[in-house]
Amino acid sequence: MRKVRLFIVVCITVWVTSCVPEDAPTPTKTLMRGNWELIEATDSTGDIKSKIAFPITVIQLADDDGMTGTFGPMFTRIVYGPSKWIEASAKFDQVWDYANFQFNNGDYWVGKDVQPRFTVEGRLKATTAIGGTAFTDLLSVLGVNSQWFDHTIYHKFQNVKVDFSQNNEVMTWTFDDETIGVYNKKDTNGNYVLWRGWPVEKFLRSKYVFRKRTQGIIDLVKAAK
């Protein structure tokens, strides 16, 4: 009888244990939220981190899908490539006033649960006192025809690959052949209008590795000065 009771207890224990749900994997969007510093960047020319950090590339990914940071040079490189980069980068301080914490803005979108890819949009516009003129000068250097000059361009990339490592403290974005570029401006009613100033297929296939930071992006920029 004792053996029977023991057998029943073991069966119940096994059944209860098997019914305990496993911890669900953390949704990708939850992992992406927070402050991140670019620690590696590569494209077809090799290591480009020093070429796009002025003086540091940081992003803040917020709960409401918003993105803020010093990603202007990074997105400029992705969209327009390395051609005339030295001449273009000489104008970055005139276009983006990161020293006074005037940051770029954008958005990101991630599906529910675990996702291998997401969409990110960086708004490129001047943040310095010089304003739009500096940005159109930059576009001119990069080879954009003057008829397409605009004070704000919305560069959206769909199907950007996202990976995590080192206990989710390191995040990697990969812009590859599955990634799709869509460039827009906005009309007077705030509606998206396709911006055709640059071929979307020319975006730079590249990889960006970020490390999560506990400091705010203002503090990170201060420390990098």
C-alpha positions as CSV (number, residue, x, y, z in Angstrom):
1,M,0.0,0.0,0.0
2,R,2.8,2.3,0.9
3,K,4.4,1.7,-2.5
4,V,1.1,2.5,-4.2
5,R,0.8,5.8,-2.3
6,L,4.4,6.7,-3.2
7,F,3.7,5.9,-6.8
8,I,0.7,8.2,-6.8
9,V,2.6,11.0,-5.1
10,V,5.4,10.7,-7.7
11,C,2.9,10.7,-10.6
12,I,1.1,13.8,-9.2
13,T,4.5,15.6,-8.7
14,V,5.5,14.8,-12.3
15,W,2.1,16.0,-13.6
16,V,2.2,19.2,-11.6
17,T,5.8,20.0,-12.7
18,S,4.9,19.3,-16.3
19,C,2.0,21.8,-16.1
20,V,4.2,24.7,-14.8
21,P,4.6,27.0,-17.8
22,E,8.1,27.8,-18.9
23,D,9.2,31.4,-18.8
24,A,8.2,33.1,-22.0
25,P,11.1,34.7,-24.0
26,T,11.4,38.5,-23.5
27,P,9.8,40.4,-26.4
28,T,12.2,42.0,-28.8
29,K,10.8,45.5,-28.2
30,T,11.3,45.2,-24.5
31,L,15.0,44.2,-25.1
32,M,15.5,47.2,-27.4
33,R,14.2,49.8,-25.0
34,G,16.8,52.0,-23.3
35,N,20.0,53.9,-24.0
36,W,22.6,52.4,-26.3
37,E,26.2,53.4,-27.4
38,L,27.6,52.4,-30.7
39,I,30.7,50.2,-30.0
40,E,31.3,48.7,-33.5
41,A,30.3,49.7,-37.1
42,T,31.4,48.0,-40.3
43,D,30.5,48.3,-44.0
44,S,32.0,47.4,-47.3
45,T,35.1,49.6,-46.5
46,G,35.7,48.0,-43.1
47,D,35.6,49.6,-39.7
48,I,33.7,52.9,-39.8
49,K,32.9,53.6,-36.2
50,S,35.4,56.6,-36.0
51,K,33.9,58.0,-39.2
52,I,30.4,58.3,-37.9
53,A,30.9,59.2,-34.2
54,F,30.9,63.0,-33.7
55,P,32.1,62.5,-31.0
56,I,29.9,59.6,-30.0
57,T,26.9,57.7,-31.5
58,V,24.2,57.1,-28.9
59,I,20.5,56.3,-29.3
60,Q,17.6,56.2,-26.9
61,L,14.8,53.8,-27.8
62,A,11.6,54.8,-25.8
63,D,8.5,53.0,-24.8
64,D,6.4,55.0,-27.3
65,D,8.4,53.9,-30.3
66,G,10.4,57.1,-30.4
67,M,14.1,57.3,-31.1
68,T,16.5,60.1,-30.1
69,G,20.2,60.5,-30.4
70,T,23.3,61.4,-32.3
71,F,22.7,59.1,-35.2
72,G,22.8,61.8,-38.0
73,P,26.2,60.7,-39.4
74,M,25.3,57.0,-39.1
75,F,22.1,57.4,-41.1
76,T,23.8,59.7,-43.6
77,R,26.4,57.0,-44.2
78,I,23.7,54.3,-44.6
79,V,21.7,56.3,-47.1
80,Y,24.4,58.0,-49.2
81,G,27.4,55.7,-48.8
82,P,31.1,56.5,-48.4
83,S,31.5,58.7,-51.5
84,K,32.8,62.2,-50.7
85,W,32.7,61.2,-47.0
86,I,35.6,63.4,-45.9
87,E,34.2,66.5,-47.6
88,A,30.7,65.7,-46.2
89,S,31.9,65.0,-42.6
90,A,33.6,68.3,-42.5
91,K,30.1,69.9,-42.5
92,F,28.6,67.7,-39.8
93,D,29.3,70.3,-37.0
94,Q,27.5,72.9,-39.0
95,V,24.5,70.6,-39.5
96,W,24.2,68.8,-36.1
97,D,24.6,70.6,-32.8
98,Y,25.3,67.6,-30.6
99,A,27.7,69.6,-28.4
100,N,24.6,71.5,-27.1
101,F,22.5,68.4,-26.9
102,Q,20.4,69.1,-30.0
103,F,19.7,65.6,-31.1
104,N,18.1,63.8,-34.1
105,N,14.8,62.2,-33.7
106,G,13.1,59.2,-35.3
107,D,10.9,56.2,-34.6
108,Y,11.2,52.4,-34.5
109,W,8.5,49.7,-34.9
110,V,8.7,46.1,-33.7
111,G,6.1,43.3,-33.8
112,K,4.8,41.5,-30.8
113,D,6.9,38.8,-29.0
114,V,10.3,37.8,-30.4
115,Q,11.1,39.3,-33.8
116,P,14.2,38.8,-35.9
117,R,13.6,42.1,-37.8
118,F,12.2,45.6,-37.2
119,T,11.6,48.9,-38.9
120,V,13.6,52.1,-38.0
121,E,13.2,55.7,-39.3
122,G,15.7,58.4,-38.8
123,R,14.7,62.0,-39.5
124,L,17.6,63.9,-41.0
125,K,17.5,67.7,-40.6
126,A,19.8,70.4,-39.3
127,T,19.8,71.0,-35.5
128,T,22.2,73.9,-35.5
129,A,21.4,77.6,-35.5
130,I,22.5,77.7,-39.2
131,G,19.4,75.5,-39.8
132,G,18.2,74.2,-43.2
133,T,20.9,75.9,-45.3
134,A,23.6,73.7,-43.7
135,F,21.7,70.6,-44.4
136,T,21.1,71.5,-48.1
137,D,24.8,72.2,-48.4
138,L,25.5,68.7,-47.0
139,L,23.1,67.2,-49.5
140,S,24.8,69.1,-52.3
141,V,28.2,67.7,-51.4
142,L,26.7,64.2,-51.4
143,G,25.4,64.7,-54.9
144,V,21.6,65.3,-54.3
145,N,20.1,67.5,-57.0
146,S,19.0,70.9,-55.8
147,Q,15.4,70.2,-56.8
148,W,15.2,67.6,-54.1
149,F,16.6,69.7,-51.2
150,D,14.3,69.5,-48.2
151,H,14.8,70.6,-44.6
152,T,13.6,67.3,-43.2
153,I,13.9,63.8,-44.8
154,Y,12.4,60.7,-43.2
155,H,14.7,57.8,-44.0
156,K,12.8,54.6,-43.2
157,F,14.3,51.1,-43.3
158,Q,12.2,48.0,-43.1
159,N,13.4,44.5,-42.2
160,V,16.5,45.5,-40.4
161,K,17.9,42.5,-38.6
162,V,18.3,42.7,-34.9
163,D,20.2,40.4,-32.6
164,F,21.2,40.3,-28.9
165,S,24.1,38.9,-27.1
166,Q,26.0,39.0,-23.7
167,N,22.8,38.7,-21.6
168,N,21.0,41.1,-23.9
169,E,23.4,43.9,-23.1
170,V,24.7,44.0,-26.7
171,M,22.4,44.7,-29.6
172,T,23.3,44.4,-33.3
173,W,21.5,46.0,-36.3
174,T,22.2,44.6,-39.7
175,F,21.2,46.4,-42.9
176,D,21.3,43.6,-45.5
177,D,19.8,42.5,-48.8
178,E,16.4,41.8,-47.0
179,T,16.3,45.4,-45.8
180,I,14.1,47.8,-47.7
181,G,14.6,51.6,-47.8
182,V,11.7,54.1,-48.1
183,Y,12.5,57.8,-48.1
184,N,9.8,60.4,-47.5
185,K,9.2,64.1,-46.8
186,K,5.9,65.5,-45.5
187,D,3.4,67.8,-47.1
188,T,1.7,70.8,-45.5
189,N,-0.9,68.5,-43.9
190,G,1.8,66.3,-42.3
191,N,1.2,63.4,-44.8
192,Y,4.1,61.3,-46.0
193,V,5.2,62.0,-49.6
194,L,7.8,59.9,-51.3
195,W,11.1,61.7,-51.5
196,R,12.9,60.7,-54.7
197,G,16.2,62.6,-54.2
198,W,18.3,59.4,-53.8
199,P,17.8,55.8,-55.0
200,V,16.7,53.7,-52.1
201,E,18.5,50.6,-53.5
202,K,21.8,52.3,-53.0
203,F,21.7,52.2,-49.2
204,L,24.8,50.8,-47.6
205,R,24.8,47.2,-46.4
206,S,26.3,47.5,-43.0
207,K,26.3,46.4,-39.4
208,Y,26.1,48.4,-36.1
209,V,26.8,47.0,-32.6
210,F,25.5,48.8,-29.6
211,R,26.1,48.3,-25.9
212,K,23.4,49.1,-23.4
213,R,24.2,52.0,-21.0
214,T,22.7,53.0,-17.7
215,Q,23.6,56.7,-18.2
216,G,21.3,59.0,-20.2
217,I,22.4,60.0,-23.6
218,I,23.1,63.6,-22.5
219,D,25.5,62.3,-19.9
220,L,27.1,60.0,-22.5
221,V,27.7,62.9,-24.9
222,K,29.1,65.1,-22.0
223,A,31.6,62.4,-21.2
224,A,32.6,62.0,-24.8
225,K,33.5,65.7,-25.3
